[in-house]
Amino acid sequence: MSAHETPAALAAFFTDGRLTSIPRKPARRTALLDHLARSLFEPDRSYSEREVNDALLAVHADTSMLRRYLIEAQLLARTRDGSSYHRAGASTTVEAHTPAE
Protein backbone atom coordinates (compact mmCIF):
# COMPACT_ATOMS: atom_id res chain seq x y z
CA MET A 1 0.00 0.00 0.00
CA SER A 2 1.38 3.41 -0.90
CA ALA A 3 0.60 6.69 0.82
CA HIS A 4 -1.72 7.36 -2.12
CA GLU A 5 -3.78 4.22 -1.32
CA THR A 6 -5.40 5.61 1.79
CA PRO A 7 -7.72 3.42 3.87
CA ALA A 8 -11.33 4.63 3.82
CA ALA A 9 -11.22 5.53 7.54
CA LEU A 10 -8.43 8.04 6.79
CA ALA A 11 -9.52 9.35 3.40
CA ALA A 12 -10.94 12.59 4.83
CA PHE A 13 -7.43 13.64 5.85
CA PHE A 14 -6.04 13.41 2.29
CA THR A 15 -6.64 15.23 -0.98
CA ASP A 16 -4.97 13.89 -4.13
CA GLY A 17 -2.62 11.75 -2.02
CA ARG A 18 -1.50 14.71 0.10
CA LEU A 19 -2.16 14.98 3.81
CA THR A 20 -4.35 18.04 4.38
CA SER A 21 -5.01 17.76 8.12
CA ILE A 22 -3.84 15.88 11.18
CA PRO A 23 -6.59 14.29 13.30
CA ARG A 24 -6.99 15.71 16.81
CA LYS A 25 -8.39 12.53 18.33
CA PRO A 26 -5.55 10.29 19.53
CA ALA A 27 -6.93 7.06 18.02
CA ARG A 28 -7.34 8.62 14.59
CA ARG A 29 -3.93 10.30 14.76
CA THR A 30 -2.35 6.97 15.68
CA ALA A 31 -4.12 5.27 12.77
CA LEU A 32 -2.88 7.98 10.40
CA LEU A 33 0.70 7.77 11.68
CA ASP A 34 0.62 3.98 11.47
CA HIS A 35 -0.57 4.21 7.86
CA LEU A 36 2.25 6.62 7.02
CA ALA A 37 4.87 4.46 8.73
CA ARG A 38 3.70 1.29 6.96
CA SER A 39 3.31 2.88 3.55
CA LEU A 40 6.44 5.06 3.48
CA PHE A 41 9.07 3.02 5.36
CA GLU A 42 10.26 -0.56 4.98
CA PRO A 43 10.53 -2.45 8.29
CA ASP A 44 14.11 -3.76 7.98
CA ARG A 45 15.82 -0.74 6.48
CA SER A 46 17.77 2.19 7.91
CA TYR A 47 17.07 5.68 6.62
CA SER A 48 19.06 8.90 6.83
CA GLU A 49 17.22 12.00 8.02
CA ARG A 50 17.19 13.26 4.44
CA GLU A 51 15.54 10.02 3.23
CA VAL A 52 12.91 10.27 5.98
CA ASN A 53 12.23 13.90 5.05
CA ASP A 54 11.99 13.04 1.34
CA ALA A 55 9.49 10.24 2.07
CA LEU A 56 7.38 12.49 4.30
CA LEU A 57 7.56 15.35 1.81
CA ALA A 58 5.65 13.13 -0.61
CA VAL A 59 2.57 13.57 1.61
CA HIS A 60 3.07 16.84 3.56
CA ALA A 61 5.35 19.89 3.58
CA ASP A 62 5.95 19.89 7.36
CA THR A 63 8.34 16.95 7.50
CA SER A 64 9.76 17.80 10.92
CA MET A 65 6.29 17.75 12.50
CA LEU A 66 5.42 14.38 10.95
CA ARG A 67 8.83 12.94 11.84
CA ARG A 68 8.38 14.09 15.46
CA TYR A 69 4.86 12.60 15.64
CA LEU A 70 6.11 9.28 14.23
CA ILE A 71 8.93 9.14 16.78
CA GLU A 72 6.63 10.10 19.67
CA ALA A 73 4.19 7.37 18.58
CA GLN A 74 7.13 4.92 18.54
CA LEU A 75 6.44 4.07 14.90
CA LEU A 76 9.78 5.50 13.78
CA ALA A 77 12.94 5.19 15.84
CA ARG A 78 16.26 6.98 15.52
CA THR A 79 19.73 6.47 16.80
CA ARG A 80 20.80 8.56 19.75
CA ASP A 81 22.80 10.89 17.51
CA GLY A 82 19.91 11.22 15.02
CA SER A 83 21.97 9.95 12.10
CA SER A 84 19.80 6.93 11.30
CA TYR A 85 16.09 6.11 11.45
CA HIS A 86 14.12 2.89 11.09
CA ARG A 87 10.49 1.82 11.22
CA ALA A 88 9.46 0.51 14.62
CA GLY A 89 6.35 -0.46 16.54
CA ALA A 90 3.41 -2.70 15.84
CA SER A 91 0.84 -1.85 13.21
CA THR A 92 -2.77 -1.25 14.12
CA THR A 93 -5.77 -2.22 12.04
CA VAL A 94 -6.85 1.02 10.41
CA GLU A 95 -10.21 -0.33 9.24
CA ALA A 96 -11.27 -0.81 12.88
CA HIS A 97 -11.17 2.93 13.57
CA THR A 98 -14.21 5.14 13.26
CA PRO A 99 -14.66 7.43 10.24
CA ALA A 100 -12.67 10.66 10.12
CA GLU A 101 -13.76 13.67 12.11
ChimeraX commands (.cxc) that place a marker at each C-alpha (Angstrom):
marker #1 position 0.00,0.00,0.00 radius 0.5
marker #1 position 1.38,3.41,-0.90 radius 0.5
marker #1 position 0.60,6.69,0.82 radius 0.5
marker #1 position -1.72,7.36,-2.12 radius 0.5
marker #1 position -3.78,4.22,-1.32 radius 0.5
marker #1 position -5.40,5.61,1.79 radius 0.5
marker #1 position -7.72,3.42,3.87 radius 0.5
marker #1 position -11.33,4.63,3.82 radius 0.5
marker #1 position -11.22,5.53,7.54 radius 0.5
marker #1 position -8.43,8.04,6.79 radius 0.5
marker #1 position -9.52,9.35,3.40 radius 0.5
marker #1 position -10.94,12.59,4.83 radius 0.5
marker #1 position -7.43,13.64,5.85 radius 0.5
marker #1 position -6.04,13.41,2.29 radius 0.5
marker #1 position -6.64,15.23,-0.98 radius 0.5
marker #1 position -4.97,13.89,-4.13 radius 0.5
marker #1 position -2.62,11.75,-2.02 radius 0.5
marker #1 position -1.50,14.71,0.10 radius 0.5
marker #1 position -2.16,14.98,3.81 radius 0.5
marker #1 position -4.35,18.04,4.38 radius 0.5
marker #1 position -5.01,17.76,8.12 radius 0.5
marker #1 position -3.84,15.88,11.18 radius 0.5
marker #1 position -6.59,14.29,13.30 radius 0.5
marker #1 position -6.99,15.71,16.81 radius 0.5
marker #1 position -8.39,12.53,18.33 radius 0.5
marker #1 position -5.55,10.29,19.53 radius 0.5
marker #1 position -6.93,7.06,18.02 radius 0.5
marker #1 position -7.34,8.62,14.59 radius 0.5
marker #1 position -3.93,10.30,14.76 radius 0.5
marker #1 position -2.35,6.97,15.68 radius 0.5
marker #1 position -4.12,5.27,12.77 radius 0.5
marker #1 position -2.88,7.98,10.40 radius 0.5
marker #1 position 0.70,7.77,11.68 radius 0.5
marker #1 position 0.62,3.98,11.47 radius 0.5
marker #1 position -0.57,4.21,7.86 radius 0.5
marker #1 position 2.25,6.62,7.02 radius 0.5
marker #1 position 4.87,4.46,8.73 radius 0.5
marker #1 position 3.70,1.29,6.96 radius 0.5
marker #1 position 3.31,2.88,3.55 radius 0.5
marker #1 position 6.44,5.06,3.48 radius 0.5
marker #1 position 9.07,3.02,5.36 radius 0.5
marker #1 position 10.26,-0.56,4.98 radius 0.5
marker #1 position 10.53,-2.45,8.29 radius 0.5
marker #1 position 14.11,-3.76,7.98 radius 0.5
marker #1 position 15.82,-0.74,6.48 radius 0.5
marker #1 position 17.77,2.19,7.91 radius 0.5
marker #1 position 17.07,5.68,6.62 radius 0.5
marker #1 position 19.06,8.90,6.83 radius 0.5
marker #1 position 17.22,12.00,8.02 radius 0.5
marker #1 position 17.19,13.26,4.44 radius 0.5
marker #1 position 15.54,10.02,3.23 radius 0.5
marker #1 position 12.91,10.27,5.98 radius 0.5
marker #1 position 12.23,13.90,5.05 radius 0.5
marker #1 position 11.99,13.04,1.34 radius 0.5
marker #1 position 9.49,10.24,2.07 radius 0.5
marker #1 position 7.38,12.49,4.30 radius 0.5
marker #1 position 7.56,15.35,1.81 radius 0.5
marker #1 position 5.65,13.13,-0.61 radius 0.5
marker #1 position 2.57,13.57,1.61 radius 0.5
marker #1 position 3.07,16.84,3.56 radius 0.5
marker #1 position 5.35,19.89,3.58 radius 0.5
marker #1 position 5.95,19.89,7.36 radius 0.5
marker #1 position 8.34,16.95,7.50 radius 0.5
marker #1 position 9.76,17.80,10.92 radius 0.5
marker #1 position 6.29,17.75,12.50 radius 0.5
marker #1 position 5.42,14.38,10.95 radius 0.5
marker #1 position 8.83,12.94,11.84 radius 0.5
marker #1 position 8.38,14.09,15.46 radius 0.5
marker #1 position 4.86,12.60,15.64 radius 0.5
marker #1 position 6.11,9.28,14.23 radius 0.5
marker #1 position 8.93,9.14,16.78 radius 0.5
marker #1 position 6.63,10.10,19.67 radius 0.5
marker #1 position 4.19,7.37,18.58 radius 0.5
marker #1 position 7.13,4.92,18.54 radius 0.5
marker #1 position 6.44,4.07,14.90 radius 0.5
marker #1 position 9.78,5.50,13.78 radius 0.5
marker #1 position 12.94,5.19,15.84 radius 0.5
marker #1 position 16.26,6.98,15.52 radius 0.5
marker #1 position 19.73,6.47,16.80 radius 0.5
marker #1 position 20.80,8.56,19.75 radius 0.5
marker #1 position 22.80,10.89,17.51 radius 0.5
marker #1 position 19.91,11.22,15.02 radius 0.5
marker #1 position 21.97,9.95,12.10 radius 0.5
marker #1 position 19.80,6.93,11.30 radius 0.5
marker #1 position 16.09,6.11,11.45 radius 0.5
marker #1 position 14.12,2.89,11.09 radius 0.5
marker #1 position 10.49,1.82,11.22 radius 0.5
marker #1 position 9.46,0.51,14.62 radius 0.5
marker #1 position 6.35,-0.46,16.54 radius 0.5
marker #1 position 3.41,-2.70,15.84 radius 0.5
marker #1 position 0.84,-1.85,13.21 radius 0.5
marker #1 position -2.77,-1.25,14.12 radius 0.5
marker #1 position -5.77,-2.22,12.04 radius 0.5
marker #1 position -6.85,1.02,10.41 radius 0.5
marker #1 position -10.21,-0.33,9.24 radius 0.5
marker #1 position -11.27,-0.81,12.88 radius 0.5
marker #1 position -11.17,2.93,13.57 radius 0.5
marker #1 position -14.21,5.14,13.26 radius 0.5
marker #1 position -14.66,7.43,10.24 radius 0.5
marker #1 position -12.67,10.66,10.12 radius 0.5
marker #1 position -13.76,13.67,12.11 radius 0.5
marker link #1:1,2 radius 0.2
marker link #1:2,3 radius 0.2
marker link #1:3,4 radius 0.2
marker link #1:4,5 radius 0.2
marker link #1:5,6 radius 0.2
marker link #1:6,7 radius 0.2
marker link #1:7,8 radius 0.2
marker link #1:8,9 radius 0.2
marker link #1:9,10 radius 0.2
marker link #1:10,11 radius 0.2
marker link #1:11,12 radius 0.2
marker link #1:12,13 radius 0.2
marker link #1:13,14 radius 0.2
marker link #1:14,15 radius 0.2
marker link #1:15,16 radius 0.2
marker link #1:16,17 radius 0.2
marker link #1:17,18 radius 0.2
marker link #1:18,19 radius 0.2
marker link #1:19,20 radius 0.2
marker link #1:20,21 radius 0.2
marker link #1:21,22 radius 0.2
marker link #1:22,23 radius 0.2
marker link #1:23,24 radius 0.2
marker link #1:24,25 radius 0.2
marker link #1:25,26 radius 0.2
marker link #1:26,27 radius 0.2
marker link #1:27,28 radius 0.2
marker link #1:28,29 radius 0.2
marker link #1:29,30 radius 0.2
marker link #1:30,31 radius 0.2
marker link #1:31,32 radius 0.2
marker link #1:32,33 radius 0.2
marker link #1:33,34 radius 0.2
marker link #1:34,35 radius 0.2
marker link #1:35,36 radius 0.2
marker link #1:36,37 radius 0.2
marker link #1:37,38 radius 0.2
marker link #1:38,39 radius 0.2
marker link #1:39,40 radius 0.2
marker link #1:40,41 radius 0.2
marker link #1:41,42 radius 0.2
marker link #1:42,43 radius 0.2
marker link #1:43,44 radius 0.2
marker link #1:44,45 radius 0.2
marker link #1:45,46 radius 0.2
marker link #1:46,47 radius 0.2
marker link #1:47,48 radius 0.2
marker link #1:48,49 radius 0.2
marker link #1:49,50 radius 0.2
marker link #1:50,51 radius 0.2
marker link #1:51,52 radius 0.2
marker link #1:52,53 radius 0.2
marker link #1:53,54 radius 0.2
marker link #1:54,55 radius 0.2
marker link #1:55,56 radius 0.2
marker link #1:56,57 radius 0.2
marker link #1:57,58 radius 0.2
marker link #1:58,59 radius 0.2
marker link #1:59,60 radius 0.2
marker link #1:60,61 radius 0.2
marker link #1:61,62 radius 0.2
marker link #1:62,63 radius 0.2
marker link #1:63,64 radius 0.2
marker link #1:64,65 radius 0.2
marker link #1:65,66 radius 0.2
marker link #1:66,67 radius 0.2
marker link #1:67,68 radius 0.2
marker link #1:68,69 radius 0.2
marker link #1:69,70 radius 0.2
marker link #1:70,71 radius 0.2
marker link #1:71,72 radius 0.2
marker link #1:72,73 radius 0.2
marker link #1:73,74 radius 0.2
marker link #1:74,75 radius 0.2
marker link #1:75,76 radius 0.2
marker link #1:76,77 radius 0.2
marker link #1:77,78 radius 0.2
marker link #1:78,79 radius 0.2
marker link #1:79,80 radius 0.2
marker link #1:80,81 radius 0.2
marker link #1:81,82 radius 0.2
marker link #1:82,83 radius 0.2
marker link #1:83,84 radius 0.2
marker link #1:84,85 radius 0.2
marker link #1:85,86 radius 0.2
marker link #1:86,87 radius 0.2
marker link #1:87,88 radius 0.2
marker link #1:88,89 radius 0.2
marker link #1:89,90 radius 0.2
marker link #1:90,91 radius 0.2
marker link #1:91,92 radius 0.2
marker link #1:92,93 radius 0.2
marker link #1:93,94 radius 0.2
marker link #1:94,95 radius 0.2
marker link #1:95,96 radius 0.2
marker link #1:96,97 radius 0.2
marker link #1:97,98 radius 0.2
marker link #1:98,99 radius 0.2
marker link #1:99,100 radius 0.2
marker link #1:100,101 radius 0.2
view
